[in-house]
Amino acid sequence: MPKQYPSAFRKEVIHLHKNGMTIKNVARKYNIAPSTVYRWLKSNPTGSSDMPNYQTLSKQKERQDHIIEIIRLSGIIDAVPLRSRLEILENLHDQYKQYNIHELCEALNVTRGTFYNHIFRRADRSKYLEEQQSLMLQVQRIFDDSQQRFGAEKIRNILAENDIHVGKKRIRGSMHELGLESVRQNAKKDYKKRQEYQRKNLLNRNFTASCQNEVWVSDITYFKIKDYAVHFCVIIDLFSRKVVGYRVSKKSSTHLVTSTFRAAFQNHGTPTDLTFHSDRGSPYVSGAFCTLLKKCGVKQSFSTAGRPYDNAVAETFFATFKKEEAYRRDYSSETDFRKSVDAYVSFYHDARPHQTLAYKTPSRFEELYGKEKTQDS
């Protein structure tokens, strides 16, 4: 009978793939067969996005560009008399406020100066243009006074308080003509860009350190016990590959990460000039955890999205733990699993040689380093 996986686990696997991780890497990360991932993707059609991808949009844009180019090359626009084009432009400008004068003139191959001269020659339009110019100056002033915060509706209300009664649609058209856009429209997008910029990868897969408590790496994995999963958070010192902190919980939460870090930080003398590296899981990018690291003077580093090898040391530890310990046991409870983790960490520190450490155990490696420091001093 095929192994059954919880729905939440399947959704997490599909989510990682949809966000850029290859099926091969997803399968390796969670120790499942690639064919299983393919099967879940096939049975989850709603997981696919309805939004067109970049390639589709690029082809659509290329098609539109070609259509415009063909119209230009045909000369059909220039074949229409200038007077007729000016009349058409005037009607389009009056009826369709979503198009600014720049776009209209470019579409019919008429210079803006020629169009403006055509408008100004119309005596019945002079009053409107004068009012429009005054309105645009008022809109610009209110927009600048609000530090680019106000949109058309707020500007309309402020104008009304000064006995200038103009419709919201006309104000929006004036703002479009002036190139004004409220910062509120893109505030969230700009904030996310700033956040993304701050989440730098300070390691760039350089998993070495010159001394203890210089760089810590961390990750969270989970293991299924009967009908529920337990989550295992670990923090490893890159210098000796020693586990400086770990904790087991039923939930993968911000509390799991913060409590694991606090204990490790206190137990190791609140080290200074420490770098903490992890993936971009929600507990690690949460405001509470980022604030905690800042208060402790710790620099935070993140793996690039969709690249598990950027956090290879922590990933490798979990893979080793599962192969050498977890997959060999039949756990009856969370308590049973915790005991197994405790025993394995002790074995990992004191009895398991590490290839990166010239086949010394983490404890022995730190012991030798301590003796060298004593001799040098």
C-alpha positions as CSV (number, residue, x, y, z in Angstrom):
1,M,0.0,0.0,0.0
2,P,1.5,3.4,-1.0
3,K,2.7,5.6,1.9
4,Q,0.1,8.3,2.9
5,Y,1.2,11.9,3.4
6,P,-0.8,14.6,5.2
7,S,-2.6,17.1,3.0
8,A,-0.6,20.0,4.5
9,F,2.6,18.3,3.6
10,R,1.5,17.8,0.0
11,K,0.5,21.5,-0.3
12,E,3.9,22.6,1.1
13,V,5.7,20.5,-1.5
14,I,3.6,21.8,-4.3
15,H,4.0,25.4,-3.1
16,L,7.8,25.1,-3.1
17,H,7.7,23.8,-6.7
18,K,5.4,26.6,-7.8
19,N,7.8,29.1,-6.3
20,G,10.8,28.0,-8.3
21,M,12.3,24.9,-6.7
22,T,12.8,22.0,-9.1
23,I,11.0,18.7,-8.5
24,K,14.4,17.0,-8.0
25,N,15.4,19.4,-5.3
26,V,11.9,19.3,-3.6
27,A,12.1,15.5,-3.6
28,R,15.6,15.5,-2.1
29,K,14.7,18.1,0.6
30,Y,11.8,16.0,1.9
31,N,13.2,12.6,1.1
32,I,10.4,11.5,-1.2
33,A,10.4,10.1,-4.7
34,P,10.2,12.6,-7.7
35,S,7.4,10.5,-9.1
36,T,5.4,11.2,-6.0
37,V,5.8,14.9,-6.5
38,Y,4.8,14.6,-10.2
39,R,1.7,12.6,-9.1
40,W,0.7,15.3,-6.6
41,L,1.1,18.1,-9.2
42,K,-1.0,16.2,-11.7
43,S,-3.8,15.7,-9.1
44,N,-3.7,19.3,-8.0
45,P,-4.8,21.3,-11.1
46,T,-6.1,24.2,-8.9
47,G,-2.5,24.7,-7.6
48,S,-1.5,26.1,-11.0
49,S,-1.7,29.8,-11.5
50,D,-4.3,31.4,-13.8
51,M,-1.9,34.3,-14.4
52,P,-0.1,34.3,-17.7
53,N,3.7,33.6,-17.4
54,Y,6.4,35.9,-18.5
55,Q,7.0,34.1,-21.8
56,T,3.3,34.4,-22.8
57,L,3.2,38.1,-21.9
58,S,6.4,38.6,-23.9
59,K,5.0,37.0,-27.0
60,Q,1.8,39.0,-26.6
61,K,3.8,42.2,-26.4
62,E,5.9,41.2,-29.4
63,R,2.7,40.6,-31.4
64,Q,1.3,44.0,-30.5
65,D,4.7,45.7,-31.4
66,H,4.6,43.9,-34.8
67,I,1.0,45.0,-35.5
68,I,1.9,48.7,-34.7
69,E,5.0,48.4,-36.9
70,I,3.0,47.0,-39.8
71,I,0.5,49.9,-39.5
72,R,3.4,52.4,-39.6
73,L,5.1,50.8,-42.6
74,S,1.8,50.7,-44.5
75,G,1.6,54.5,-44.4
76,I,-2.2,54.3,-43.9
77,I,-2.1,56.8,-41.1
78,D,-0.1,59.4,-43.0
79,A,-2.5,58.9,-45.9
80,V,-5.3,60.5,-43.8
81,P,-5.2,64.4,-44.2
82,L,-3.7,66.2,-41.2
83,R,-6.9,68.2,-40.7
84,S,-8.9,65.0,-40.4
85,R,-6.4,63.5,-38.0
86,L,-6.6,66.7,-35.8
87,E,-10.4,66.4,-35.7
88,I,-10.2,62.8,-34.8
89,L,-7.6,63.6,-32.1
90,E,-9.8,66.3,-30.6
91,N,-12.8,63.9,-30.4
92,L,-10.8,61.1,-28.9
93,H,-9.3,63.5,-26.3
94,D,-12.8,64.7,-25.3
95,Q,-14.4,61.3,-25.1
96,Y,-11.6,59.1,-23.7
97,K,-9.9,60.6,-20.7
98,Q,-7.8,57.4,-20.1
99,Y,-5.6,58.3,-23.0
100,N,-3.2,61.3,-22.5
101,I,-2.2,63.7,-25.3
102,H,1.2,62.1,-25.7
103,E,-0.3,58.7,-26.5
104,L,-3.0,60.1,-28.8
105,C,-0.6,62.2,-30.9
106,E,1.9,59.4,-31.2
107,A,-0.8,56.9,-32.3
108,L,-1.9,59.2,-35.2
109,N,1.6,60.6,-36.0
110,V,0.8,64.2,-35.1
111,T,3.2,66.4,-33.1
112,R,1.9,67.7,-29.8
113,G,2.7,71.3,-30.8
114,T,0.5,70.9,-33.9
115,F,-2.4,69.5,-31.8
116,Y,-2.1,72.2,-29.2
117,N,-2.1,74.9,-31.9
118,H,-5.2,73.4,-33.3
119,I,-6.9,73.5,-29.9
120,F,-5.8,77.1,-29.2
121,R,-7.1,78.3,-32.5
122,R,-10.6,77.3,-31.4
123,A,-12.2,80.2,-29.7
124,D,-14.8,78.1,-28.0
125,R,-12.0,76.0,-26.4
126,S,-10.0,78.8,-24.9
127,K,-12.0,79.2,-21.7
128,Y,-11.9,75.4,-21.1
129,L,-8.1,75.3,-21.6
130,E,-7.6,78.3,-19.2
131,E,-9.7,76.5,-16.6
132,Q,-7.8,73.3,-17.2
133,Q,-4.5,74.9,-16.8
134,S,-5.6,76.5,-13.5
135,L,-7.0,73.2,-12.3
136,M,-3.7,71.4,-13.1
137,L,-1.8,73.9,-11.1
138,Q,-4.1,73.4,-8.1
139,V,-3.9,69.6,-8.4
140,Q,-0.1,69.8,-8.5
141,R,0.0,72.0,-5.5
142,I,-2.3,69.9,-3.4
143,F,-0.5,66.7,-4.4
144,D,2.9,68.2,-3.5
145,D,1.6,69.5,-0.2
146,S,0.4,66.0,0.7
147,Q,3.9,64.6,0.0
148,Q,2.5,62.6,-2.9
149,R,0.0,60.8,-0.6
150,F,-3.4,62.1,-1.9
151,G,-5.3,60.5,-4.8
152,A,-8.1,62.0,-6.9
153,E,-10.9,61.7,-4.4
154,K,-9.0,63.5,-1.6
155,I,-7.9,66.2,-4.0
156,R,-11.5,66.7,-5.1
157,N,-12.6,67.2,-1.5
158,I,-9.9,69.7,-0.8
159,L,-10.8,71.7,-4.0
160,A,-14.5,71.6,-3.0
161,E,-13.6,73.2,0.3
162,N,-12.1,76.1,-1.7
163,D,-15.2,76.4,-3.9
164,I,-13.7,74.6,-6.8
165,H,-16.1,71.9,-7.8
166,V,-14.7,69.4,-10.3
167,G,-15.5,65.8,-10.9
168,K,-13.2,63.0,-9.7
169,K,-12.8,61.7,-13.3
170,R,-11.5,65.1,-14.5
171,I,-9.0,65.3,-11.6
172,R,-7.8,61.8,-12.3
173,G,-7.3,62.8,-15.9
174,S,-5.3,65.9,-14.9
175,M,-3.1,63.8,-12.6
176,H,-2.5,61.3,-15.4
177,E,-1.6,64.2,-17.7
178,L,0.8,65.6,-15.1
179,G,2.3,62.1,-14.4
180,L,1.2,62.1,-10.8
181,E,0.6,58.9,-8.9
182,S,-0.1,58.5,-5.2
183,V,2.6,56.7,-3.3
184,R,-0.2,54.7,-1.7
185,Q,-0.8,52.8,-4.9
186,N,2.6,51.1,-4.8
187,A,3.4,51.3,-1.1
188,K,3.1,47.6,-0.5
189,K,5.1,46.7,-3.6
190,D,7.9,49.2,-2.7
191,Y,7.9,47.9,0.9
192,K,8.4,44.3,-0.4
193,K,11.2,45.4,-2.7
194,R,13.0,47.0,0.3
195,Q,12.4,43.9,2.4
196,E,13.8,41.7,-0.4
197,Y,16.8,43.9,-0.7
198,Q,17.5,43.6,3.0
199,R,17.4,39.8,2.9
200,K,20.9,39.4,1.5
201,N,22.8,36.1,1.3
202,L,26.0,36.9,3.2
203,L,27.5,33.4,2.9
204,N,27.1,32.7,-0.8
205,R,27.7,29.0,-0.1
206,N,31.0,29.7,1.7
207,F,30.4,27.3,4.6
208,T,33.6,28.0,6.5
209,A,34.4,30.0,9.6
210,S,37.7,31.0,11.3
211,C,36.5,30.6,14.9
212,Q,33.6,29.5,17.1
213,N,30.4,31.5,17.2
214,E,31.3,33.4,14.0
215,V,28.5,31.9,11.7
216,W,25.5,29.8,12.8
217,V,23.2,28.1,10.2
218,S,19.7,27.0,11.0
219,D,16.8,25.1,9.5
220,I,13.6,23.3,10.4
221,T,12.5,19.8,9.3
222,Y,9.6,17.6,10.3
223,F,9.1,13.9,10.9
224,K,5.8,12.0,10.9
225,I,4.9,10.1,14.0
226,K,1.8,8.0,13.5
227,D,-0.9,10.5,12.3
228,Y,0.9,13.8,13.1
229,A,4.1,15.5,12.5
230,V,6.8,16.9,14.8
231,H,9.1,19.7,13.8
232,F,12.8,19.7,14.6
233,C,14.7,23.1,14.6
234,V,18.5,23.0,14.7
235,I,21.3,25.7,14.9
236,I,24.8,24.6,13.8
237,D,28.1,26.4,14.3
238,L,29.9,26.3,10.9
239,F,33.4,26.3,12.6
240,S,33.1,22.9,14.3
241,R,29.8,21.7,12.8
242,K,28.6,21.4,16.4
243,V,24.8,21.7,17.2
244,V,24.7,24.8,19.4
245,G,20.9,24.7,19.8
246,Y,18.0,22.5,18.9
247,R,14.4,22.0,19.9
248,V,11.4,19.8,19.0
249,S,7.8,21.1,18.7
250,K,4.5,20.1,17.2
251,K,4.4,23.4,15.3
252,S,6.8,25.0,12.9
253,S,6.4,28.5,14.3
254,T,8.2,31.7,15.1
255,H,8.2,30.7,18.8
256,L,10.1,27.5,17.9
257,V,12.9,29.5,16.2
258,T,13.1,32.3,18.7
259,S,13.2,29.9,21.7
260,T,15.9,27.8,20.1
261,F,18.0,30.8,19.2
262,R,17.6,32.4,22.7
263,A,18.8,29.3,24.4
264,A,21.8,28.8,22.1
265,F,22.7,32.5,22.4
266,Q,22.7,32.5,26.2
267,N,24.4,29.1,26.5
268,H,27.3,30.3,24.3
269,G,28.0,33.5,26.2
270,T,26.0,36.0,24.0
271,P,28.6,36.0,21.2
272,T,29.4,39.2,19.4
273,D,29.9,39.7,15.6
274,L,27.8,36.7,14.9
275,T,26.1,35.9,11.5
276,F,22.9,33.8,11.5
277,H,22.0,32.1,8.2
278,S,18.8,30.3,7.2
279,D,16.3,29.8,4.4
280,R,13.4,32.2,3.9
281,G,10.8,30.2,5.8
282,S,8.1,32.3,7.5
283,P,9.5,31.8,11.1
284,Y,12.9,33.2,10.0
285,V,11.6,36.2,8.1
286,S,9.0,37.1,10.8
287,G,9.2,40.5,12.4
288,A,9.6,39.0,15.9
289,F,12.7,36.9,15.0
290,C,14.4,39.6,12.8
291,T,13.9,42.1,15.7
292,L,15.4,39.6,18.2
293,L,18.5,39.2,16.1
294,K,18.9,43.0,15.8
295,K,18.6,43.4,19.5
296,C,21.3,40.8,20.0
297,G,23.6,42.5,17.4
298,V,23.4,39.5,15.1
299,K,23.7,39.9,11.3
300,Q,21.0,38.0,9.4
301,S,21.7,36.1,6.2
302,F,19.2,34.3,3.9
303,S,19.4,31.7,1.2
304,T,18.3,32.7,-2.2
305,A,14.7,31.8,-2.8
306,G,14.3,28.3,-4.4
307,R,18.0,27.3,-3.8
308,P,18.2,24.8,-0.9
309,Y,22.0,24.3,-1.5
310,D,22.5,27.8,-0.1
311,N,21.8,26.2,3.3
312,A,23.5,22.9,2.5
313,V,25.1,22.4,6.0
314,A,21.8,22.4,7.8
315,E,20.1,20.4,5.1
316,T,22.9,17.8,5.2
317,F,22.6,17.5,9.0
318,F,18.9,16.7,8.7
319,A,19.4,14.2,5.9
320,T,22.1,12.4,8.0
321,F,20.0,12.4,11.1
322,K,17.1,10.8,9.3
323,K,19.2,8.1,7.6
324,E,21.3,7.3,10.6
325,E,18.6,7.6,13.3
326,A,15.0,8.5,12.5
327,Y,14.3,6.1,9.7
328,R,15.7,3.2,11.8
329,R,13.2,3.8,14.6
330,D,9.5,3.3,15.1
331,Y,8.4,6.2,17.4
332,S,5.4,5.8,19.6
333,S,5.2,9.4,20.7
334,E,6.7,12.9,20.6
335,T,8.5,12.1,23.8
336,D,10.1,9.1,22.2
337,F,11.2,11.2,19.3
338,R,12.7,13.8,21.6
339,K,14.8,11.1,23.4
340,S,16.0,9.9,20.0
341,V,17.1,13.4,19.0
342,D,18.9,14.0,22.3
343,A,20.8,10.7,21.9
344,Y,21.7,11.4,18.3
345,V,23.0,14.9,19.0
346,S,25.3,13.5,21.7
347,F,26.5,10.8,19.3
348,Y,27.0,13.4,16.5
349,H,29.1,15.6,18.8
350,D,31.3,13.0,20.6
351,A,31.4,9.9,18.4
352,R,30.8,10.7,14.8
353,P,33.8,11.8,12.7
354,H,33.1,14.6,10.2
355,Q,34.8,14.7,6.8
356,T,35.0,18.5,6.8
357,L,36.8,18.4,10.1
358,A,39.5,16.0,8.8
359,Y,37.5,13.1,10.3
360,K,37.5,14.5,13.8
361,T,34.3,14.8,15.9
362,P,32.9,18.3,16.5
363,S,33.8,18.0,20.2
364,R,37.4,16.9,19.5
365,F,37.8,19.6,16.9
366,E,36.8,22.3,19.4
367,E,39.1,20.7,22.0
368,L,42.1,20.9,19.7
369,Y,41.2,24.4,18.7
370,G,41.1,25.4,22.4
371,K,44.5,23.9,23.0
372,E,46.0,25.8,20.1
373,K,44.6,29.1,21.3
374,T,46.1,28.4,24.7
375,Q,49.5,27.7,23.3
376,D,49.4,30.8,21.0
377,S,48.5,33.0,24.0
